[in-house]
Amino acid sequence: MASTVKLLDGFKRFQKQYFGDDSGLYESMKNGQPAKTLMVACCDSRVDPAILTDCDPGDLFTIRNVANLVPPSESDGSYHGTSAALEYAVNSLEVENIIVMGHASCGGIKALWDDDGSAQSQFIHSWVSIAASAKKWVKDKLSSASPEDQLKACEQRAILESLANLMTFSCIRERVEKGALSLHGWYFDIPTGDLLCFNPETGAFEVVKG
């Protein structure tokens, strides 16, 4: 069984740094969090937004879920954890950027891609179906591509679907239209270590140069 000792030792180092050597950071955040960027990221253990962007506590407000998906805005009385976090980030924190960050080798998108309609999961396949239109787009537009390239394209296209879904939230759409909020699509390529950002002008994900 995996031990939690490494995690507890890590907390001790964190405690020493931020409540000992550099206590000013948390002292400044006692009454609220200053984050002005919201990151929607995957639950995948290899893709920690704060580590990837070298952020301090308080820099990012983060939503993590399977396949970094944003559902469309719905008012059906169900439980909407991602939507609630979006609402809080926009209306209470007044974030100025929302980044949807996908990644290579995403298990959630792989589940969507492989699903032939017979999947029996209780929750996963229903959730990833949010990006079903991304899968359809790839199958229609890139039918001759290799399976690996199709899956990568689906991972990236799902990011664009989530960006479109963000605009179905009135609080987000209004702030974007006023110029008070910007939306971004990022893709972390695990095999290469590259970060790609979506460029609306070219319609492509482009590598961030070092």
Buried (B, 14 or more C-beta within 10 A) or exposed (E): EEEEEEEEEEEEEEEEEBEEEEEEEEEEEEEEEEBBBBBBBBEBEEBBBBEBBEBEBBBBBBBBBBBBBBBBBEEEEEEBEBBEBBBBBBEEBEBBBBBBBBBBBBBBBBBBBEBEEEBEEEEBBEBBBBBEBBBEBBBEEBEEBEEEEBBBBBBBBBBBBBBEBBBBBEBBBEBBEEEEBEBBBBBBBEEEEBBBBBEEEEEEBBEEEE
